[in-house]
Amino acid sequence: DLILFLNANKETILKRLAKRKILENRSDDDSGTIIRRYEIYMETTQPVLDFYSVNPNFKEIDGSLEIDEITRKIDTFINV
């Protein structure tokens, strides 16, 4: 089993979601909603990350990288 965590900082997430709003015209991607979803995600996910991060199969990937770079890292971990 493998546990992959794509870790991106708040600024990267906000920038990507702002771009998504423009590209996909999503009404739920206003900045207030995005920030609240991020805060809830961090509150609920941090305990899970703390639990699994001690597992030797836990792999953290820099989620701020470009998609092709992230894909290469995932492929490396799953030996594709």
Secondary structure, DSSP 4 states (H G I P E B T S, - for coil): --EEEEE--HHHHHHHHHHHHHHH--TT--HHHHHHHHHHHHHHHHHHHHHHTTSTTEEEEETTS-HHHHHHHHHHHHT-
